[in-house]
Amino acid sequence: MTNRERRRFIAGAICPECKAMDTIMLYFENNVEKLKCVECGYQESQADDKIKSQRKDGENVIGVFKPE
């Protein structure tokens, strides 16, 4: 993939902050799934299952090094 990441909108999704419909876009950044509302700027991120499974309870993860 090029430098430009693929972003797509979630049909029917409602922003939890501003309650606008069809303004939430989904994209991946550094292997982390992110949601962003283009209307109000609300953001939410979800780490992938590999990162969650490597994390111990109560431990914060800053990042996971993936040599390629």
ABEGO torsion letter per residue (X at the ends): XBABBBBBBBBGBBBAAAGBBGABBBBBBGGBBBBBBAAAGBBBBBBBAAAAAABBBGBBBABBBBBX
